[in-house]
Amino acid sequence: MAGLALAGPTGAVLAAAGDVRELLTRTELDRAGALRSAGDRDDFLAAHALVRLCAGRLLGRPAQSLTVVQSCGSCDRPHGRPRLAEAPGTGVSLAHTRGWVAAAAADGPVGVDVEAADDGPLDWRTASSVCTEKELSALRSDTHPRRAFLRQWVRKESLVKVGAGTLDEPARLDLPVYGQEPPSWHGWRLLDWGGAEAVGCVAAREEMRLRLLG
């Protein structure tokens, strides 16, 4: 059975999820409530609702029956890699950015990332600190280097979320260049998507299906 990834604008996801208070735990609602920006709160709520919708569709279970738990190995705060209390063998991942959210579920480790896209200038200092020379060369030859950078960045983030690397030294993740090389890395499948508003990627061992909402 292939894994599943869902992504879409925050507003569309909240509309599809219904009353998020019926889906999220008290801890998640409190975390959302602590965010100062209304947009940030909506993005958080939508992402945490979407991961339940995604896992529910994969498992054939109501989203309301799934509890998402997050914990950190180095502190007592409720953050870190998410997992399902009722289905610990199912891998789940979620991500949110300005106005967009994404989630993924699979029979094993899975990582997803999404970033809001625009055609503004690229910060080359940042790019140089996180990209390999091969990636930088591709960025320099691209007509939209910032968007090309974001496509590489979401790939790195998704692989970090499955434990294939760390963000301490992202340039060590010598990834295939988007659009030029096969979308896989050391046995991990990379499923990319993107449009005018956002770009994203899912990393998993198994085949993944993607559905865009809204």
C-alpha positions as CSV (number, residue, x, y, z in Angstrom):
1,M,0.0,0.0,0.0
2,A,1.4,3.4,-1.0
3,G,1.7,6.1,1.5
4,L,-0.3,9.3,1.3
5,A,0.6,13.0,1.3
6,L,-1.9,15.9,1.5
7,A,-1.1,19.6,1.0
8,G,-3.0,22.8,0.4
9,P,-3.7,26.4,1.4
10,T,-4.4,26.8,5.1
11,G,-7.9,28.1,4.6
12,A,-8.9,25.2,2.4
13,V,-7.6,22.7,4.9
14,L,-9.4,24.3,7.8
15,A,-12.6,24.2,5.8
16,A,-12.1,20.5,5.0
17,A,-11.3,19.7,8.7
18,G,-14.3,21.2,10.2
19,D,-14.1,22.0,13.9
20,V,-10.5,21.5,14.8
21,R,-11.4,21.5,18.5
22,E,-12.8,18.0,17.9
23,L,-9.6,16.8,16.4
24,L,-6.7,18.3,18.3
25,T,-5.6,17.6,21.9
26,R,-5.7,20.2,24.6
27,T,-1.9,20.4,24.4
28,E,-2.0,21.3,20.7
29,L,-4.8,23.8,21.2
30,D,-2.7,25.5,23.9
31,R,0.3,25.6,21.7
32,A,-1.7,27.2,19.0
33,G,-3.2,29.7,21.4
34,A,0.3,30.8,22.5
35,L,1.2,32.0,19.0
36,R,0.8,35.7,18.6
37,S,-0.1,35.9,14.9
38,A,-3.5,34.8,13.8
39,G,-2.0,33.5,10.6
40,D,0.5,31.4,12.5
41,R,-2.2,30.0,14.7
42,D,-4.3,29.0,11.6
43,D,-1.3,27.4,10.0
44,F,-0.5,25.4,13.1
45,L,-4.1,24.2,13.6
46,A,-4.5,23.3,9.9
47,A,-1.2,21.3,9.8
48,H,-2.2,19.3,13.0
49,A,-5.7,18.7,11.6
50,L,-4.3,17.7,8.2
51,V,-2.0,15.0,9.5
52,R,-5.0,13.3,11.2
53,L,-7.0,13.5,7.9
54,C,-4.1,12.1,6.0
55,A,-3.4,9.2,8.4
56,G,-7.1,8.5,8.7
57,R,-7.4,8.1,5.0
58,L,-4.4,5.8,4.8
59,L,-5.6,3.6,7.7
60,G,-9.3,3.7,6.9
61,R,-10.1,5.3,10.3
62,P,-11.9,8.5,11.3
63,A,-9.6,11.4,11.9
64,Q,-11.2,12.0,15.3
65,S,-10.0,8.6,16.5
66,L,-6.3,9.5,16.0
67,T,-4.2,11.2,18.6
68,V,-1.0,13.0,17.5
69,V,1.8,13.0,20.2
70,Q,5.0,15.0,20.1
71,S,7.8,14.8,22.5
72,C,11.4,16.0,22.6
73,G,14.3,13.8,23.8
74,S,16.2,16.7,25.3
75,C,13.5,18.6,27.1
76,D,9.9,18.3,28.4
77,R,8.3,20.5,25.8
78,P,5.6,18.9,23.5
79,H,7.5,19.2,20.2
80,G,9.6,17.0,18.0
81,R,8.8,14.2,15.6
82,P,5.0,13.4,15.7
83,R,3.6,10.0,16.1
84,L,0.2,8.4,16.4
85,A,-0.7,7.0,19.8
86,E,-3.2,4.5,18.3
87,A,-0.9,3.4,15.4
88,P,2.7,3.7,16.4
89,G,3.9,1.7,13.4
90,T,2.6,4.3,11.0
91,G,4.9,7.1,10.2
92,V,3.5,10.6,10.1
93,S,4.9,14.0,9.4
94,L,3.5,17.6,9.1
95,A,4.7,21.0,8.1
96,H,3.4,24.5,7.8
97,T,4.5,27.7,6.2
98,R,2.9,31.1,5.6
99,G,-0.6,30.2,4.3
100,W,0.2,26.6,3.4
101,V,0.3,23.2,5.2
102,A,1.3,19.7,4.3
103,A,1.1,16.2,6.0
104,A,2.1,12.7,5.1
105,A,1.5,9.2,6.4
106,A,3.2,5.9,5.5
107,D,3.9,2.4,6.6
108,G,7.3,3.5,7.9
109,P,9.4,6.7,8.2
110,V,8.2,9.6,6.3
111,G,9.1,13.3,6.2
112,V,7.3,16.3,4.6
113,D,8.2,19.9,4.2
114,V,6.5,22.9,2.5
115,E,7.7,26.5,2.0
116,A,5.9,29.5,0.7
117,A,7.3,30.5,-2.7
118,D,7.9,33.8,-4.4
119,D,10.2,35.1,-7.0
120,G,12.1,37.5,-4.8
121,P,15.9,37.6,-4.7
122,L,17.9,34.7,-3.3
123,D,20.1,35.3,-0.2
124,W,23.2,33.8,-1.6
125,R,25.0,33.8,1.7
126,T,22.3,31.5,3.1
127,A,22.4,29.3,0.0
128,S,26.1,29.0,0.2
129,S,25.9,27.8,3.8
130,V,23.3,25.0,3.1
131,C,24.0,23.9,-0.5
132,T,26.7,21.8,-2.1
133,E,28.8,23.2,-4.9
134,K,26.8,21.1,-7.3
135,E,23.6,22.6,-6.0
136,L,25.0,26.1,-6.1
137,S,26.0,25.7,-9.7
138,A,22.5,24.7,-10.6
139,L,21.1,27.7,-8.7
140,R,23.4,30.1,-10.6
141,S,22.2,28.8,-14.0
142,D,18.5,28.8,-13.0
143,T,16.2,31.7,-14.2
144,H,14.5,31.7,-10.8
145,P,17.3,30.9,-8.3
146,R,15.2,31.5,-5.2
147,R,12.5,29.1,-6.2
148,A,15.2,26.5,-7.2
149,F,16.8,27.0,-3.8
150,L,13.4,26.3,-2.1
151,R,13.0,23.1,-4.0
152,Q,16.3,21.9,-2.8
153,W,15.6,23.1,0.8
154,V,12.3,21.3,1.2
155,R,14.1,18.1,0.0
156,K,16.7,18.5,2.7
157,E,14.1,19.2,5.4
158,S,12.0,16.2,4.4
159,L,15.1,14.0,4.7
160,V,16.1,15.5,8.0
161,K,12.6,14.6,9.3
162,V,13.1,10.9,8.5
163,G,16.5,10.9,10.2
164,A,18.6,10.8,7.1
165,G,20.5,13.9,8.0
166,T,20.6,16.9,10.3
167,L,20.2,20.7,9.8
168,D,23.5,21.3,11.6
169,E,25.3,20.6,8.4
170,P,22.8,20.7,5.6
171,A,25.4,21.0,2.9
172,R,26.4,17.4,3.7
173,L,23.1,16.3,2.1
174,D,24.4,16.1,-1.4
175,L,21.0,15.8,-3.1
176,P,20.1,15.3,-6.7
177,V,19.3,18.6,-8.4
178,Y,15.5,19.1,-8.9
179,G,14.6,18.6,-12.6
180,Q,18.0,17.3,-13.6
181,E,18.5,14.0,-11.7
182,P,16.2,11.2,-10.6
183,P,14.3,12.1,-7.4
184,S,15.8,9.6,-5.0
185,W,18.7,9.6,-2.5
186,H,20.3,6.6,-0.8
187,G,17.1,4.6,-1.1
188,W,14.8,7.4,-0.1
189,R,12.1,8.4,-2.7
190,L,11.5,12.1,-3.1
191,L,8.1,13.3,-4.2
192,D,8.2,16.9,-5.2
193,W,5.4,19.3,-5.9
194,G,5.0,23.0,-6.3
195,G,3.2,25.9,-7.9
196,A,3.1,29.7,-7.8
197,E,2.4,29.9,-4.0
198,A,4.3,27.0,-2.4
199,V,6.8,24.1,-3.0
200,G,7.1,20.9,-1.1
201,C,8.6,17.5,-0.9
202,V,7.9,14.1,0.8
203,A,10.7,11.6,1.6
204,A,9.9,8.0,2.2
205,R,11.1,4.5,1.5
206,E,7.8,3.5,-0.2
207,E,5.8,4.9,-3.1
208,M,3.8,7.9,-2.1
209,R,0.5,9.4,-3.5
210,L,0.0,13.1,-3.4
211,R,-3.3,15.0,-3.3
212,L,-3.5,18.8,-3.3
213,L,-6.5,20.3,-1.5
214,G,-8.2,23.5,-2.5
